[in-house]
Amino acid sequence: MGGPAGRPAGIVLGTAIALATLVPMLKGPTGQGPYIPPLLYGSFAGAVVMLGLTAVTDPARAALRRETLEG
């Protein structure tokens, strides 16, 4: 899942998978779905985006900083 479209797709897919397991697990004993605090969810989503950007930009910067074989 590289590129700009991969990060939001990964967040959506990860959320869907987590909810697919959490909702039935909590509906049985409590009768209610899980409560996900928006600030906590947003911070995790932001961390995923930042890690993705760092994983792409750091190696690119390192590669561009090196001298060429001709130089």
mmCIF file as Biopython writes it, N, C-alpha, C and O atoms, coordinates in Angstrom:
data_model
#
loop_
_atom_site.group_PDB
_atom_site.id
_atom_site.type_symbol
_atom_site.label_atom_id
_atom_site.label_alt_id
_atom_site.label_comp_id
_atom_site.label_asym_id
_atom_site.label_entity_id
_atom_site.label_seq_id
_atom_site.pdbx_PDB_ins_code
_atom_site.Cartn_x
_atom_site.Cartn_y
_atom_site.Cartn_z
_atom_site.occupancy
_atom_site.B_iso_or_equiv
_atom_site.auth_seq_id
_atom_site.auth_asym_id
_atom_site.pdbx_PDB_model_num
ATOM 1   N N  . MET A ? 1  ? 0.836   -1.193  0.000   1.0 0.0 1  A 1 
ATOM 2   C CA . MET A ? 1  ? 0.000   0.000   0.000   1.0 0.0 1  A 1 
ATOM 3   C C  . MET A ? 1  ? 0.871   1.242   0.000   1.0 0.0 1  A 1 
ATOM 4   O O  . MET A ? 1  ? 0.880   1.994   0.974   1.0 0.0 1  A 1 
ATOM 5   N N  . GLY A ? 2  ? 1.578   1.457   -1.047  1.0 0.0 2  A 1 
ATOM 6   C CA . GLY A ? 2  ? 2.416   2.640   -1.119  1.0 0.0 2  A 1 
ATOM 7   C C  . GLY A ? 2  ? 1.676   3.780   -1.766  1.0 0.0 2  A 1 
ATOM 8   O O  . GLY A ? 2  ? 0.587   3.616   -2.317  1.0 0.0 2  A 1 
ATOM 9   N N  . GLY A ? 3  ? 2.279   4.914   -1.687  1.0 0.0 3  A 1 
ATOM 10  C CA . GLY A ? 3  ? 1.702   6.088   -2.324  1.0 0.0 3  A 1 
ATOM 11  C C  . GLY A ? 3  ? 0.678   6.780   -1.460  1.0 0.0 3  A 1 
ATOM 12  O O  . GLY A ? 3  ? 0.289   6.267   -0.410  1.0 0.0 3  A 1 
ATOM 13  N N  . PRO A ? 4  ? 0.238   7.949   -1.900  1.0 0.0 4  A 1 
ATOM 14  C CA . PRO A ? 4  ? -0.698  8.732   -1.106  1.0 0.0 4  A 1 
ATOM 15  C C  . PRO A ? 4  ? -2.039  8.045   -0.894  1.0 0.0 4  A 1 
ATOM 16  O O  . PRO A ? 4  ? -2.661  8.229   0.153   1.0 0.0 4  A 1 
ATOM 17  N N  . ALA A ? 5  ? -2.500  7.261   -1.860  1.0 0.0 5  A 1 
ATOM 18  C CA . ALA A ? 5  ? -3.800  6.607   -1.712  1.0 0.0 5  A 1 
ATOM 19  C C  . ALA A ? 5  ? -3.725  5.400   -0.791  1.0 0.0 5  A 1 
ATOM 20  O O  . ALA A ? 5  ? -4.755  4.957   -0.284  1.0 0.0 5  A 1 
ATOM 21  N N  . GLY A ? 6  ? -2.544  4.859   -0.562  1.0 0.0 6  A 1 
ATOM 22  C CA . GLY A ? 6  ? -2.406  3.654   0.248   1.0 0.0 6  A 1 
ATOM 23  C C  . GLY A ? 6  ? -2.621  3.874   1.729   1.0 0.0 6  A 1 
ATOM 24  O O  . GLY A ? 6  ? -3.144  2.997   2.417   1.0 0.0 6  A 1 
ATOM 25  N N  . ARG A ? 7  ? -2.221  5.042   2.234   1.0 0.0 7  A 1 
ATOM 26  C CA . ARG A ? 7  ? -2.354  5.281   3.667   1.0 0.0 7  A 1 
ATOM 27  C C  . ARG A ? 7  ? -3.817  5.366   4.104   1.0 0.0 7  A 1 
ATOM 28  O O  . ARG A ? 7  ? -4.200  4.665   5.040   1.0 0.0 7  A 1 
ATOM 29  N N  . PRO A ? 8  ? -4.644  6.186   3.473   1.0 0.0 8  A 1 
ATOM 30  C CA . PRO A ? 8  ? -6.051  6.204   3.892   1.0 0.0 8  A 1 
ATOM 31  C C  . PRO A ? 8  ? -6.736  4.863   3.666   1.0 0.0 8  A 1 
ATOM 32  O O  . PRO A ? 8  ? -7.596  4.465   4.452   1.0 0.0 8  A 1 
ATOM 33  N N  . ALA A ? 9  ? -6.363  4.165   2.601   1.0 0.0 9  A 1 
ATOM 34  C CA . ALA A ? 9  ? -6.958  2.855   2.350   1.0 0.0 9  A 1 
ATOM 35  C C  . ALA A ? 9  ? -6.570  1.881   3.457   1.0 0.0 9  A 1 
ATOM 36  O O  . ALA A ? 9  ? -7.389  1.071   3.892   1.0 0.0 9  A 1 
ATOM 37  N N  . GLY A ? 10 ? -5.326  1.958   3.911   1.0 0.0 10 A 1 
ATOM 38  C CA . GLY A ? 10 ? -4.885  1.095   4.997   1.0 0.0 10 A 1 
ATOM 39  C C  . GLY A ? 10 ? -5.598  1.407   6.306   1.0 0.0 10 A 1 
ATOM 40  O O  . GLY A ? 10 ? -5.934  0.500   7.068   1.0 0.0 10 A 1 
ATOM 41  N N  . ILE A ? 11 ? -5.827  2.692   6.566   1.0 0.0 11 A 1 
ATOM 42  C CA . ILE A ? 11 ? -6.541  3.090   7.780   1.0 0.0 11 A 1 
ATOM 43  C C  . ILE A ? 11 ? -7.975  2.585   7.734   1.0 0.0 11 A 1 
ATOM 44  O O  . ILE A ? 11 ? -8.485  2.055   8.722   1.0 0.0 11 A 1 
ATOM 45  N N  . VAL A ? 12 ? -8.622  2.749   6.591   1.0 0.0 12 A 1 
ATOM 46  C CA . VAL A ? 12 ? -10.018 2.296   6.442   1.0 0.0 12 A 1 
ATOM 47  C C  . VAL A ? 12 ? -10.098 0.780   6.550   1.0 0.0 12 A 1 
ATOM 48  O O  . VAL A ? 12 ? -10.978 0.251   7.228   1.0 0.0 12 A 1 
ATOM 49  N N  . LEU A ? 13 ? -9.187  0.080   5.887   1.0 0.0 13 A 1 
ATOM 50  C CA . LEU A ? 13 ? -9.198  -1.383  5.935   1.0 0.0 13 A 1 
ATOM 51  C C  . LEU A ? 13 ? -8.908  -1.888  7.350   1.0 0.0 13 A 1 
ATOM 52  O O  . LEU A ? 13 ? -9.566  -2.814  7.824   1.0 0.0 13 A 1 
ATOM 53  N N  . GLY A ? 14 ? -7.937  -1.288  8.018   1.0 0.0 14 A 1 
ATOM 54  C CA . GLY A ? 14 ? -7.632  -1.687  9.390   1.0 0.0 14 A 1 
ATOM 55  C C  . GLY A ? 14 ? -8.790  -1.432  10.340  1.0 0.0 14 A 1 
ATOM 56  O O  . GLY A ? 14 ? -9.068  -2.243  11.222  1.0 0.0 14 A 1 
ATOM 57  N N  . THR A ? 15 ? -9.465  -0.300  10.157  1.0 0.0 15 A 1 
ATOM 58  C CA . THR A ? 15 ? -10.638 0.005   10.982  1.0 0.0 15 A 1 
ATOM 59  C C  . THR A ? 15 ? -11.747 -1.007  10.740  1.0 0.0 15 A 1 
ATOM 60  O O  . THR A ? 15 ? -12.378 -1.479  11.686  1.0 0.0 15 A 1 
ATOM 61  N N  . ALA A ? 16 ? -11.986 -1.341  9.479   1.0 0.0 16 A 1 
ATOM 62  C CA . ALA A ? 16 ? -13.042 -2.301  9.154   1.0 0.0 16 A 1 
ATOM 63  C C  . ALA A ? 16 ? -12.750 -3.672  9.755   1.0 0.0 16 A 1 
ATOM 64  O O  . ALA A ? 16 ? -13.651 -4.330  10.275  1.0 0.0 16 A 1 
ATOM 65  N N  . ILE A ? 17 ? -11.505 -4.098  9.684   1.0 0.0 17 A 1 
ATOM 66  C CA . ILE A ? 17 ? -11.142 -5.405  10.248  1.0 0.0 17 A 1 
ATOM 67  C C  . ILE A ? 17 ? -11.294 -5.388  11.768  1.0 0.0 17 A 1 
ATOM 68  O O  . ILE A ? 17 ? -11.813 -6.340  12.350  1.0 0.0 17 A 1 
ATOM 69  N N  . ALA A ? 18 ? -10.846 -4.310  12.409  1.0 0.0 18 A 1 
ATOM 70  C CA . ALA A ? 18 ? -10.971 -4.223  13.868  1.0 0.0 18 A 1 
ATOM 71  C C  . ALA A ? 18 ? -12.436 -4.210  14.287  1.0 0.0 18 A 1 
ATOM 72  O O  . ALA A ? 18 ? -12.816 -4.884  15.245  1.0 0.0 18 A 1 
ATOM 73  N N  . LEU A ? 19 ? -13.257 -3.447  13.576  1.0 0.0 19 A 1 
ATOM 74  C CA . LEU A ? 19 ? -14.676 -3.393  13.928  1.0 0.0 19 A 1 
ATOM 75  C C  . LEU A ? 19 ? -15.383 -4.715  13.663  1.0 0.0 19 A 1 
ATOM 76  O O  . LEU A ? 19 ? -16.298 -5.093  14.394  1.0 0.0 19 A 1 
ATOM 77  N N  . ALA A ? 20 ? -14.959 -5.415  12.618  1.0 0.0 20 A 1 
ATOM 78  C CA . ALA A ? 20 ? -15.579 -6.709  12.316  1.0 0.0 20 A 1 
ATOM 79  C C  . ALA A ? 20 ? -15.362 -7.713  13.445  1.0 0.0 20 A 1 
ATOM 80  O O  . ALA A ? 20 ? -16.178 -8.614  13.636  1.0 0.0 20 A 1 
ATOM 81  N N  . THR A ? 21 ? -14.282 -7.565  14.183  1.0 0.0 21 A 1 
ATOM 82  C CA . THR A ? 21 ? -14.043 -8.475  15.306  1.0 0.0 21 A 1 
ATOM 83  C C  . THR A ? 21 ? -14.560 -7.907  16.625  1.0 0.0 21 A 1 
ATOM 84  O O  . THR A ? 21 ? -15.050 -8.658  17.468  1.0 0.0 21 A 1 
ATOM 85  N N  . LEU A ? 22 ? -14.457 -6.591  16.813  1.0 0.0 22 A 1 
ATOM 86  C CA . LEU A ? 22 ? -14.868 -6.003  18.094  1.0 0.0 22 A 1 
ATOM 87  C C  . LEU A ? 22 ? -16.380 -5.926  18.286  1.0 0.0 22 A 1 
ATOM 88  O O  . LEU A ? 22 ? -16.880 -6.178  19.382  1.0 0.0 22 A 1 
ATOM 89  N N  . VAL A ? 23 ? -17.101 -5.584  17.238  1.0 0.0 23 A 1 
ATOM 90  C CA . VAL A ? 23 ? -18.552 -5.391  17.381  1.0 0.0 23 A 1 
ATOM 91  C C  . VAL A ? 23 ? -19.242 -6.668  17.853  1.0 0.0 23 A 1 
ATOM 92  O O  . VAL A ? 23 ? -19.965 -6.618  18.848  1.0 0.0 23 A 1 
ATOM 93  N N  . PRO A ? 24 ? -19.054 -7.811  17.189  1.0 0.0 24 A 1 
ATOM 94  C CA . PRO A ? 24 ? -19.723 -9.021  17.694  1.0 0.0 24 A 1 
ATOM 95  C C  . PRO A ? 24 ? -19.252 -9.439  19.080  1.0 0.0 24 A 1 
ATOM 96  O O  . PRO A ? 24 ? -20.032 -9.951  19.883  1.0 0.0 24 A 1 
ATOM 97  N N  . MET A ? 25 ? -17.961 -9.214  19.356  1.0 0.0 25 A 1 
ATOM 98  C CA . MET A ? 25 ? -17.415 -9.615  20.650  1.0 0.0 25 A 1 
ATOM 99  C C  . MET A ? 25 ? -18.042 -8.800  21.787  1.0 0.0 25 A 1 
ATOM 100 O O  . MET A ? 25 ? -18.238 -9.328  22.882  1.0 0.0 25 A 1 
ATOM 101 N N  . LEU A ? 26 ? -18.359 -7.523  21.544  1.0 0.0 26 A 1 
ATOM 102 C CA . LEU A ? 26 ? -18.943 -6.689  22.588  1.0 0.0 26 A 1 
ATOM 103 C C  . LEU A ? 26 ? -20.464 -6.709  22.588  1.0 0.0 26 A 1 
ATOM 104 O O  . LEU A ? 26 ? -21.085 -6.508  23.632  1.0 0.0 26 A 1 
ATOM 105 N N  . LYS A ? 27 ? -21.068 -6.947  21.436  1.0 0.0 27 A 1 
ATOM 106 C CA . LYS A ? 27 ? -22.537 -6.983  21.372  1.0 0.0 27 A 1 
ATOM 107 C C  . LYS A ? 27 ? -23.100 -8.138  22.178  1.0 0.0 27 A 1 
ATOM 108 O O  . LYS A ? 27 ? -24.165 -8.009  22.781  1.0 0.0 27 A 1 
ATOM 109 N N  . GLY A ? 28 ? -22.403 -9.263  22.197  1.0 0.0 28 A 1 
ATOM 110 C CA . GLY A ? 28 ? -22.887 -10.429 22.933  1.0 0.0 28 A 1 
ATOM 111 C C  . GLY A ? 28 ? -23.071 -10.145 24.413  1.0 0.0 28 A 1 
ATOM 112 O O  . GLY A ? 28 ? -24.196 -10.235 24.904  1.0 0.0 28 A 1 
ATOM 113 N N  . PRO A ? 29 ? -22.021 -9.807  25.143  1.0 0.0 29 A 1 
ATOM 114 C CA . PRO A ? 29 ? -22.160 -9.617  26.586  1.0 0.0 29 A 1 
ATOM 115 C C  . PRO A ? 29 ? -22.839 -8.310  26.985  1.0 0.0 29 A 1 
ATOM 116 O O  . PRO A ? 29 ? -23.562 -8.278  27.981  1.0 0.0 29 A 1 
ATOM 117 N N  . THR A ? 30 ? -22.621 -7.222  26.226  1.0 0.0 30 A 1 
ATOM 118 C CA . THR A ? 30 ? -23.119 -5.924  26.671  1.0 0.0 30 A 1 
ATOM 119 C C  . THR A ? 30 ? -24.336 -5.439  25.905  1.0 0.0 30 A 1 
ATOM 120 O O  . THR A ? 30 ? -25.101 -4.629  26.426  1.0 0.0 30 A 1 
ATOM 121 N N  . GLY A ? 31 ? -24.535 -5.911  24.684  1.0 0.0 31 A 1 
ATOM 122 C CA . GLY A ? 31 ? -25.649 -5.438  23.873  1.0 0.0 31 A 1 
ATOM 123 C C  . GLY A ? 31 ? -25.351 -4.116  23.175  1.0 0.0 31 A 1 
ATOM 124 O O  . GLY A ? 31 ? -26.217 -3.575  22.487  1.0 0.0 31 A 1 
ATOM 125 N N  . GLN A ? 32 ? -24.152 -3.595  23.339  1.0 0.0 32 A 1 
ATOM 126 C CA . GLN A ? 32 ? -23.765 -2.334  22.703  1.0 0.0 32 A 1 
ATOM 127 C C  . GLN A ? 32 ? -22.481 -2.532  21.913  1.0 0.0 32 A 1 
ATOM 128 O O  . GLN A ? 32 ? -21.695 -3.440  22.181  1.0 0.0 32 A 1 
ATOM 129 N N  . GLY A ? 33 ? -22.293 -1.667  20.943  1.0 0.0 33 A 1 
ATOM 130 C CA . GLY A ? 33 ? -21.060 -1.702  20.167  1.0 0.0 33 A 1 
ATOM 131 C C  . GLY A ? 33 ? -19.928 -1.043  20.934  1.0 0.0 33 A 1 
ATOM 132 O O  . GLY A ? 33 ? -20.163 -0.444  21.984  1.0 0.0 33 A 1 
ATOM 133 N N  . PRO A ? 34 ? -18.713 -1.143  20.434  1.0 0.0 34 A 1 
ATOM 134 C CA . PRO A ? 34 ? -17.573 -0.544  21.120  1.0 0.0 34 A 1 
ATOM 135 C C  . PRO A ? 34 ? -17.590 0.976   21.003  1.0 0.0 34 A 1 
ATOM 136 O O  . PRO A ? 34 ? -18.046 1.525   19.999  1.0 0.0 34 A 1 
ATOM 137 N N  . TYR A ? 35 ? -17.095 1.642   22.025  1.0 0.0 35 A 1 
ATOM 138 C CA . TYR A ? 35 ? -16.938 3.099   21.973  1.0 0.0 35 A 1 
ATOM 139 C C  . TYR A ? 35 ? -15.491 3.396   21.632  1.0 0.0 35 A 1 
ATOM 140 O O  . TYR A ? 35 ? -14.574 2.954   22.323  1.0 0.0 35 A 1 
ATOM 141 N N  . ILE A ? 36 ? -15.299 4.141   20.571  1.0 0.0 36 A 1 
ATOM 142 C CA . ILE A ? 36 ? -13.951 4.508   20.132  1.0 0.0 36 A 1 
ATOM 143 C C  . ILE A ? 36 ? -13.826 6.016   20.269  1.0 0.0 36 A 1 
ATOM 144 O O  . ILE A ? 36 ? -14.453 6.750   19.505  1.0 0.0 36 A 1 
ATOM 145 N N  . PRO A ? 37 ? -13.032 6.502   21.223  1.0 0.0 37 A 1 
ATOM 146 C CA . PRO A ? 37 ? -12.869 7.948   21.386  1.0 0.0 37 A 1 
ATOM 147 C C  . PRO A ? 37 ? -12.292 8.583   20.118  1.0 0.0 37 A 1 
ATOM 148 O O  . PRO A ? 37 ? -11.253 8.140   19.629  1.0 0.0 37 A 1 
ATOM 149 N N  . PRO A ? 38 ? -12.949 9.610   19.581  1.0 0.0 38 A 1 
ATOM 150 C CA . PRO A ? 38 ? -12.491 10.220  18.330  1.0 0.0 38 A 1 
ATOM 151 C C  . PRO A ? 38 ? -11.061 10.766  18.395  1.0 0.0 38 A 1 
ATOM 152 O O  . PRO A ? 38 ? -10.313 10.655  17.423  1.0 0.0 38 A 1 
ATOM 153 N N  . LEU A ? 39 ? -10.683 11.346  19.515  1.0 0.0 39 A 1 
ATOM 154 C CA . LEU A ? 39 ? -9.329  11.894  19.639  1.0 0.0 39 A 1 
ATOM 155 C C  . LEU A ? 39 ? -8.285  10.785  19.596  1.0 0.0 39 A 1 
ATOM 156 O O  . LEU A ? 39 ? -7.239  10.946  18.967  1.0 0.0 39 A 1 
ATOM 157 N N  . LEU A ? 40 ? -8.551  9.686   20.242  1.0 0.0 40 A 1 
ATOM 158 C CA . LEU A ? 40 ? -7.632  8.552   20.231  1.0 0.0 40 A 1 
ATOM 159 C C  . LEU A ? 40 ? -7.533  7.954   18.832  1.0 0.0 40 A 1 
ATOM 160 O O  . LEU A ? 40 ? -6.437  7.657   18.357  1.0 0.0 40 A 1 
ATOM 161 N N  . TYR A ? 41 ? -8.682  7.778   18.173  1.0 0.0 41 A 1 
ATOM 162 C CA . TYR A ? 41 ? -8.690  7.243   16.810  1.0 0.0 41 A 1 
ATOM 163 C C  . TYR A ? 41 ? -7.932  8.170   15.871  1.0 0.0 41 A 1 
ATOM 164 O O  . TYR A ? 41 ? -7.148  7.711   15.040  1.0 0.0 41 A 1 
ATOM 165 N N  . GLY A ? 42 ? -8.163  9.468   15.999  1.0 0.0 42 A 1 
ATOM 166 C CA . GLY A ? 42 ? -7.479  10.441  15.159  1.0 0.0 42 A 1 
ATOM 167 C C  . GLY A ? 42 ? -5.977  10.442  15.377  1.0 0.0 42 A 1 
ATOM 168 O O  . GLY A ? 42 ? -5.205  10.601  14.432  1.0 0.0 42 A 1 
ATOM 169 N N  . SER A ? 43 ? -5.565  10.263  16.625  1.0 0.0 43 A 1 
ATOM 170 C CA . SER A ? 43 ? -4.125  10.239  16.896  1.0 0.0 43 A 1 
ATOM 171 C C  . SER A ? 43 ? -3.474  8.997   16.302  1.0 0.0 43 A 1 
ATOM 172 O O  . SER A ? 43 ? -2.352  9.073   15.803  1.0 0.0 43 A 1 
ATOM 173 N N  . PHE A ? 44 ? -4.156  7.852   16.346  1.0 0.0 44 A 1 
ATOM 174 C CA . PHE A ? 44 ? -3.623  6.649   15.706  1.0 0.0 44 A 1 
ATOM 175 C C  . PHE A ? 44 ? -3.563  6.817   14.193  1.0 0.0 44 A 1 
ATOM 176 O O  . PHE A ? 44 ? -2.573  6.440   13.566  1.0 0.0 44 A 1 
ATOM 177 N N  . ALA A ? 45 ? -4.611  7.380   13.603  1.0 0.0 45 A 1 
ATOM 178 C CA . ALA A ? 45 ? -4.628  7.597   12.157  1.0 0.0 45 A 1 
ATOM 179 C C  . ALA A ? 45 ? -3.521  8.572   11.758  1.0 0.0 45 A 1 
ATOM 180 O O  . ALA A ? 45 ? -2.846  8.365   10.750  1.0 0.0 45 A 1 
ATOM 181 N N  . GLY A ? 46 ? -3.336  9.622   12.536  1.0 0.0 46 A 1 
ATOM 182 C CA . GLY A ? 46 ? -2.266  10.574  12.259  1.0 0.0 46 A 1 
ATOM 183 C C  . GLY A ? 46 ? -0.891  9.940   12.371  1.0 0.0 46 A 1 
ATOM 184 O O  . GLY A ? 46 ? 0.005   10.236  11.581  1.0 0.0 46 A 1 
ATOM 185 N N  . ALA A ? 47 ? -0.729  9.071   13.352  1.0 0.0 47 A 1 
ATOM 186 C CA . ALA A ? 47 ? 0.549   8.382   13.517  1.0 0.0 47 A 1 
ATOM 187 C C  . ALA A ? 47 ? 0.831   7.468   12.327  1.0 0.0 47 A 1 
ATOM 188 O O  . ALA A ? 47 ? 1.973   7.361   11.882  1.0 0.0 47 A 1 
ATOM 189 N N  . VAL A ? 48 ? -0.195  6.816   11.816  1.0 0.0 48 A 1 
ATOM 190 C CA . VAL A ? 48 ? -0.020  5.948   10.647  1.0 0.0 48 A 1 
ATOM 191 C C  . VAL A ? 48 ? 0.419   6.771   9.440   1.0 0.0 48 A 1 
ATOM 192 O O  . VAL A ? 48 ? 1.316   6.364   8.702   1.0 0.0 48 A 1 
ATOM 193 N N  . VAL A ? 49 ? -0.203  7.914   9.240   1.0 0.0 49 A 1 
ATOM 194 C CA . VAL A ? 49 ? 0.159   8.771   8.114   1.0 0.0 49 A 1 
ATOM 195 C C  . VAL A ? 49 ? 1.594   9.278   8.272   1.0 0.0 49 A 1 
ATOM 196 O O  . VAL A ? 49 ? 2.363   9.268   7.312   1.0 0.0 49 A 1 
ATOM 197 N N  . MET A ? 50 ? 1.951   9.714   9.464   1.0 0.0 50 A 1 
ATOM 198 C CA . MET A ? 50 ? 3.311   10.230  9.684   1.0 0.0 50 A 1 
ATOM 199 C C  . MET A ? 50 ? 4.368   9.130   9.504   1.0 0.0 50 A 1 
ATOM 200 O O  . MET A ? 50 ? 5.422   9.374   8.918   1.0 0.0 50 A 1 
ATOM 201 N N  . LEU A ? 51 ? 4.089   7.932   10.004  1.0 0.0 51 A 1 
ATOM 202 C CA . LEU A ? 51 ? 5.033   6.828   9.814   1.0 0.0 51 A 1 
ATOM 203 C C  . LEU A ? 51 ? 5.181   6.484   8.336   1.0 0.0 51 A 1 
ATOM 204 O O  . LEU A ? 51 ? 6.282   6.197   7.866   1.0 0.0 51 A 1 
ATOM 205 N N  . GLY A ? 52 ? 4.076   6.513   7.613   1.0 0.0 52 A 1 
ATOM 206 C CA . GLY A ? 52 ? 4.136   6.240   6.175   1.0 0.0 52 A 1 
ATOM 207 C C  . GLY A ? 52 ? 4.952   7.279   5.436   1.0 0.0 52 A 1 
ATOM 208 O O  . GLY A ? 52 ? 5.769   6.940   4.580   1.0 0.0 52 A 1 
ATOM 209 N N  . LEU A ? 53 ? 4.734   8.543   5.760   1.0 0.0 53 A 1 
ATOM 210 C CA . LEU A ? 53 ? 5.504   9.604   5.114   1.0 0.0 53 A 1 
ATOM 211 C C  . LEU A ? 53 ? 6.982   9.513   5.458   1.0 0.0 53 A 1 
ATOM 212 O O  . LEU A ? 53 ? 7.835   9.713   4.593   1.0 0.0 53 A 1 
ATOM 213 N N  . THR A ? 54 ? 7.287   9.217   6.702   1.0 0.0 54 A 1 
ATOM 214 C CA . THR A ? 54 ? 8.680   9.079   7.122   1.0 0.0 54 A 1 
ATOM 215 C C  . THR A ? 54 ? 9.341   7.892   6.425   1.0 0.0 54 A 1 
ATOM 216 O O  . THR A ? 54 ? 10.495  7.978   6.003   1.0 0.0 54 A 1 
ATOM 217 N N  . ALA A ? 55 ? 8.613   6.791   6.305   1.0 0.0 55 A 1 
ATOM 218 C CA . ALA A ? 55 ? 9.173   5.599   5.659   1.0 0.0 55 A 1 
ATOM 219 C C  . ALA A ? 55 ? 9.471   5.839   4.187   1.0 0.0 55 A 1 
ATOM 220 O O  . ALA A ? 55 ? 10.322  5.163   3.608   1.0 0.0 55 A 1 
ATOM 221 N N  . VAL A ? 56 ? 8.782   6.792   3.581   1.0 0.0 56 A 1 
ATOM 222 C CA . VAL A ? 56 ? 9.010   7.080   2.167   1.0 0.0 56 A 1 
ATOM 223 C C  . VAL A ? 56 ? 10.062  8.167   1.993   1.0 0.0 56 A 1 
ATOM 224 O O  . VAL A ? 56 ? 10.932  8.049   1.129   1.0 0.0 56 A 1 
ATOM 225 N N  . THR A ? 57 ? 9.998   9.216   2.793   1.0 0.0 57 A 1 
ATOM 226 C CA . THR A ? 57 ? 10.865  10.367  2.555   1.0 0.0 57 A 1 
ATOM 227 C C  . THR A ? 57 ? 12.288  10.180  3.087   1.0 0.0 57 A 1 
ATOM 228 O O  . THR A ? 57 ? 13.234  10.660  2.462   1.0 0.0 57 A 1 
ATOM 229 N N  . ASP A ? 58 ? 12.464  9.511   4.199   1.0 0.0 58 A 1 
ATOM 230 C CA . ASP A ? 58 ? 13.821  9.350   4.753   1.0 0.0 58 A 1 
ATOM 231 C C  . ASP A ? 58 ? 14.764  8.586   3.821   1.0 0.0 58 A 1 
ATOM 232 O O  . ASP A ? 58 ? 15.877  9.054   3.582   1.0 0.0 58 A 1 
ATOM 233 N N  . PRO A ? 59 ? 14.367  7.437   3.291   1.0 0.0 59 A 1 
ATOM 234 C CA . PRO A ? 59 ? 15.271  6.754   2.352   1.0 0.0 59 A 1 
ATOM 235 C C  . PRO A ? 59 ? 15.512  7.572   1.080   1.0 0.0 59 A 1 
ATOM 236 O O  . PRO A ? 59 ? 16.611  7.546   0.525   1.0 0.0 59 A 1 
ATOM 237 N N  . ALA A ? 60 ? 14.496  8.289   0.622   1.0 0.0 60 A 1 
ATOM 238 C CA . ALA A ? 60 ? 14.677  9.110   -0.580  1.0 0.0 60 A 1 
ATOM 239 C C  . ALA A ? 60 ? 15.676  10.235  -0.313  1.0 0.0 60 A 1 
ATOM 240 O O  . ALA A ? 60 ? 16.536  10.506  -1.151  1.0 0.0 60 A 1 
ATOM 241 N N  . ARG A ? 61 ? 15.574  10.880  0.820   1.0 0.0 61 A 1 
ATOM 242 C CA . ARG A ? 61 ? 16.532  11.936  1.160   1.0 0.0 61 A 1 
ATOM 243 C C  . ARG A ? 61 ? 17.943  11.384  1.269   1.0 0.0 61 A 1 
ATOM 244 O O  . ARG A ? 61 ? 18.895  11.999  0.789   1.0 0.0 61 A 1 
ATOM 245 N N  . ALA A ? 62 ? 18.077  10.225  1.900   1.0 0.0 62 A 1 
ATOM 246 C CA . ALA A ? 62 ? 19.407  9.619   2.046   1.0 0.0 62 A 1 
ATOM 247 C C  . ALA A ? 62 ? 19.996  9.268   0.688   1.0 0.0 62 A 1 
ATOM 248 O O  . ALA A ? 62 ? 21.193  9.446   0.465   1.0 0.0 62 A 1 
ATOM 249 N N  . ALA A ? 63 ? 19.175  8.777   -0.209  1.0 0.0 63 A 1 
ATOM 250 C CA . ALA A ? 63 ? 19.665  8.416   -1.538  1.0 0.0 63 A 1 
ATOM 251 C C  . ALA A ? 63 ? 20.057  9.660   -2.327  1.0 0.0 63 A 1 
ATOM 252 O O  . ALA A ? 63 ? 21.034  9.633   -3.076  1.0 0.0 63 A 1 
ATOM 253 N N  . LEU A ? 64 ? 19.321  10.727  -2.173  1.0 0.0 64 A 1 
ATOM 254 C CA . LEU A ? 64 ? 19.625  11.952  -2.919  1.0 0.0 64 A 1 
ATOM 255 C C  . LEU A ? 64 ? 20.832  12.691  -2.345  1.0 0.0 64 A 1 
ATOM 256 O O  . LEU A ? 64 ? 21.472  13.458  -3.064  1.0 0.0 64 A 1 
ATOM 257 N N  . ARG A ? 65 ? 21.155  12.483  -1.085  1.0 0.0 65 A 1 
ATOM 258 C CA . ARG A ? 65 ? 22.286  13.153  -0.459  1.0 0.0 65 A 1 
ATOM 259 C C  . ARG A ? 65 ? 23.631  12.540  -0.857  1.0 0.0 65 A 1 
ATOM 260 O O  . ARG A ? 65 ? 24.653  13.224  -0.804  1.0 0.0 65 A 1 
ATOM 261 N N  . ARG A ? 66 ? 23.647  11.299  -1.245  1.0 0.0 66 A 1 
ATOM 262 C CA . ARG A ? 66 ? 24.903  10.628  -1.572  1.0 0.0 66 A 1 
ATOM 263 C C  . ARG A ? 66 ? 25.496  11.184  -2.852  1.0 0.0 66 A 1 
ATOM 264 O O  . ARG A ? 66 ? 24.791  11.658  -3.744  1.0 0.0 66 A 1 
ATOM 265 N N  . GLU A ? 67 ? 26.806  11.110  -2.908  1.0 0.0 67 A 1 
ATOM 266 C CA . GLU A ? 67 ? 27.488  11.558  -4.120  1.0 0.0 67 A 1 
ATOM 267 C C  . GLU A ? 67 ? 27.361  10.495  -5.195  1.0 0.0 67 A 1 
ATOM 268 O O  . GLU A ? 67 ? 27.273  9.304   -4.892  1.0 0.0 67 A 1 
ATOM 269 N N  . THR A ? 68 ? 27.351  10.917  -6.429  1.0 0.0 68 A 1 
ATOM 270 C CA . THR A ? 68 ? 27.280  9.974   -7.538  1.0 0.0 68 A 1 
ATOM 271 C C  . THR A ? 68 ? 28.624  9.306   -7.753  1.0 0.0 68 A 1 
ATOM 272 O O  . THR A ? 68 ? 29.637  9.756   -7.218  1.0 0.0 68 A 1 
ATOM 273 N N  . LEU A ? 69 ? 28.640  8.240   -8.530  1.0 0.0 69 A 1 
ATOM 274 C CA . LEU A ? 69 ? 29.897  7.540   -8.792  1.0 0.0 69 A 1 
ATOM 275 C C  . LEU A ? 69 ? 30.851  8.396   -9.634  1.0 0.0 69 A 1 
ATOM 276 O O  . LEU A ? 69 ? 32.069  8.254   -9.532  1.0 0.0 69 A 1 
ATOM 277 N N  . GLU A ? 70 ? 30.295  9.279   -10.460 1.0 0.0 70 A 1 
ATOM 278 C CA . GLU A ? 70 ? 31.143  10.119  -11.285 1.0 0.0 70 A 1 
ATOM 279 C C  . GLU A ? 70 ? 31.803  11.234  -10.467 1.0 0.0 70 A 1 
ATOM 280 O O  . GLU A ? 70 ? 32.875  11.721  -10.828 1.0 0.0 70 A 1 
ATOM 281 N N  . GLY A ? 71 ? 31.155  11.639  -9.358  1.0 0.0 71 A 1 
ATOM 282 C CA . GLY A ? 71 ? 31.630  12.784  -8.587  1.0 0.0 71 A 1 
ATOM 283 C C  . GLY A ? 71 ? 32.691  12.424  -7.658  1.0 0.0 71 A 1 
ATOM 284 O O  . GLY A ? 71 ? 33.197  13.282  -6.935  1.0 0.0 71 A 1 
#
